[in-house]
Amino acid sequence: MLPRVFGKQNLSLADFSLPPIAPKTGTRSTCRLPINLRGFLAAQLGCQPEASDDTILSFAARANQVTLNRLARAIRRYSTARAHEAWAECSLTVTAFVQAHQQGRLAVLCLRCVRVDFGENASGEHQRNGCVPITLVRTEASQFSDTAAEDVPEKIQRLVEEFRALRAAFGLPHFDLDCYVRGEQLTLMWRPLP
C-alpha cells in the first residue's frame, strides 16, 4: 500500500467545522473562547481588547491566508508557553452547575483551596484568611428552559469576567482566572496563589 501524500492547499477558516463545545444533550453549540485566549487573539488580530467572541471569529474568517498562518504560529507559541506554566484547575460537569441552579444551591469556587463547594455552607467554608472565593451559582432558584446546559457556562464565564474586572478595579490580582467548556466538562483554571 502506498503512503498518502498531502500537498499544500489553500484552505480558509470556512473549510473547517469546529467541534461541539456544548454537552451532547442535544443543545445547540456556540463558540465561547476562554477569556485569556480571547484577549490574546484580539491583540494578534488588531481588534479591541474587549472584542467579543463573534467579533474575533468574524475577523479571523475574513483574514487572508498569510494572516491566518501567522495567527496559527502565534497560537502554537501561546499554547506551548501556557503548557510550561503552572496552572491550578477545577473541572466539573456542566450538569452539576445546572442542577445547582435549578435547586437554588450555592456553588463557590475557592482559588486558594482549589475546589468548588456546593450547598448552604459553601460560602462559609471559604472565609478563612487567604481564601479567594468566587460565587458561581447564587442561592435564588431559577427556572431554566431546555437549553440550561448551554446557558450555565455563559453565565459562569460572565461571573468570572466580573470577578476579574472587580479585582483589577481594586488593584488586586485576578490570577488570570478563566473557564472553558470541553465536552460535558466545565473547567476553571487560574494561576496558583502565592
CORDA-V593361 format. One record per pair of residues at least 4 apart in sequence whose C-alpha atoms are under 8 Angstrom apart, sorted by the first residue. I is the first residue (numbers start at 1). J is the second residue. D is the distance in whole Angstrom. If there is no record, write none. Layout:
<<I/J/D> <I/J/D>>
This chain:
<<10/65/7> <11/15/6> <11/65/8> <12/16/8> <12/61/7> <12/65/7> <13/60/7> <13/61/5> <14/61/7> <20/29/6> <20/30/8> <20/183/7> <21/29/6> <21/30/7> <21/31/7> <21/181/6> <21/182/5> <21/183/6> <21/184/8> <22/27/7> <22/28/7> <22/29/5> <22/30/7> <22/149/7> <22/150/6> <22/181/7> <22/182/7> <22/183/6> <22/184/7> <23/27/7> <23/94/8> <23/149/7> <23/150/8> <23/183/5> <23/184/4> <23/185/8> <24/183/7> <24/184/7> <27/147/6> <27/149/7> <27/150/7> <28/147/8> <28/150/7> <29/150/7> <30/150/8> <31/53/7> <32/53/6> <32/154/8> <32/180/7> <32/181/8> <33/37/7> <33/38/6> <33/53/6> <33/180/7> <34/38/6> <34/178/6> <34/179/6> <34/180/5> <35/39/6> <35/161/8> <35/178/6> <35/179/7> <36/40/6> <36/176/7> <36/178/7> <37/41/6> <38/42/6> <38/51/8> <38/52/8> <38/53/7> <38/56/8> <39/43/6> <39/49/6> <39/50/7> <39/51/8> <40/44/6> <41/45/6> <41/56/7> <42/46/6> <42/47/5> <42/48/6> <42/49/6> <42/50/8> <42/51/7> <42/56/6> <43/47/6> <43/48/7> <43/49/7> <44/71/7> <44/74/8> <45/56/8> <45/59/8> <45/60/8> <45/71/8> <47/51/6> <47/56/7> <51/55/6> <51/56/7> <52/56/6> <53/57/6> <54/58/6> <55/59/6> <56/60/6> <57/61/6> <58/62/6> <59/63/6> <60/68/7> <63/67/6> <63/68/6> <64/68/6> <65/69/6> <66/70/6> <67/71/6> <68/72/6> <69/73/6> <70/74/6> <71/75/6> <72/76/6> <73/77/6> <74/78/6> <75/79/6> <76/80/6> <77/81/6> <78/82/6> <79/83/6> <80/84/7> <81/85/7> <86/191/7> <86/192/7> <87/189/6> <87/190/6> <87/191/5> <87/192/6> <88/114/7> <88/189/6> <88/190/5> <88/191/6> <88/192/5> <89/114/7> <89/187/7> <89/188/5> <89/189/4> <89/190/6> <90/114/7> <90/115/6> <90/116/7> <90/187/6> <90/188/5> <90/189/6> <91/185/6> <91/186/6> <91/187/4> <91/188/6> <92/96/7> <92/185/6> <92/186/6> <92/187/7> <93/97/7> <93/184/6> <93/185/4> <93/186/6> <94/98/6> <94/149/6> <94/152/7> <94/153/7> <94/184/6> <94/185/6> <94/186/6> <95/99/6> <95/149/7> <95/184/8> <96/100/6> <97/101/6> <97/107/8> <97/137/7> <97/152/7> <98/102/6> <98/148/6> <98/149/6> <98/152/6> <99/103/6> <100/104/6> <100/105/5> <100/106/7> <100/107/7> <100/118/7> <100/137/7> <101/105/6> <101/106/8> <101/137/6> <101/138/7> <101/139/8> <101/140/8> <101/141/6> <101/142/6> <102/141/6> <102/142/6> <102/143/6> <102/144/7> <103/141/6> <103/142/8> <104/137/8> <104/138/7> <104/139/5> <104/140/5> <104/141/4> <104/142/7> <105/118/6> <105/119/5> <105/120/7> <105/137/7> <105/138/7> <105/139/5> <105/140/8> <105/141/7> <106/118/5> <106/119/5> <106/120/6> <106/122/7> <106/123/8> <106/135/7> <106/136/8> <106/137/5> <106/138/5> <106/139/5> <107/116/7> <107/117/6> <107/118/4> <107/119/7> <107/122/7> <107/123/8> <107/135/6> <107/136/5> <107/137/5> <107/138/7> <108/116/5> <108/117/5> <108/118/7> <108/122/6> <108/123/6> <108/133/6> <108/134/6> <108/135/4> <108/136/6> <108/137/7> <109/114/7> <109/115/6> <109/116/4> <109/117/7> <109/133/6> <109/134/5> <109/135/6> <109/136/7> <110/114/6> <110/115/6> <110/116/6> <110/126/7> <110/131/6> <110/132/5> <110/133/4> <110/134/6> <111/115/7> <111/131/7> <111/132/5> <111/133/6> <111/190/8> <111/192/8> <111/193/7> <112/130/7> <112/131/5> <112/132/6> <112/133/8> <112/192/8> <112/193/6> <113/131/7> <117/122/5> <118/122/5> <121/125/6> <122/126/7> <123/127/7> <123/133/8> <123/135/8> <126/131/6> <126/132/7> <126/133/6> <127/131/6> <127/133/8> <134/163/7> <135/159/8> <136/156/6> <136/159/7> <137/156/8> <144/148/5> <147/151/6> <148/152/6> <149/153/7> <150/154/7> <151/155/6> <152/156/6> <153/157/6> <153/180/8> <153/181/7> <153/186/7> <154/158/6> <155/159/6> <156/160/6> <157/161/6> <157/178/8> <157/179/6> <157/180/8> <158/162/6> <159/163/6> <160/164/6> <160/177/7> <160/178/7> <160/179/8> <161/165/6> <162/166/6> <163/167/6> <163/174/7> <164/168/6> <164/174/5> <164/176/8> <164/177/7> <165/169/6> <166/170/6> <167/171/6> <167/172/5> <167/173/6> <167/174/6> <168/172/5> <168/173/6> <168/174/7> <175/190/6> <175/191/5> <175/192/7> <175/193/7> <176/189/8> <176/190/5> <176/191/6> <177/188/7> <177/189/6> <177/190/4> <177/191/7> <178/188/6> <178/189/5> <178/190/6> <179/186/7> <179/187/5> <179/188/4> <179/189/6> <180/186/6> <180/187/5> <180/188/7> <181/185/6> <181/186/4> <181/187/6> <182/186/7> <182/187/8>>
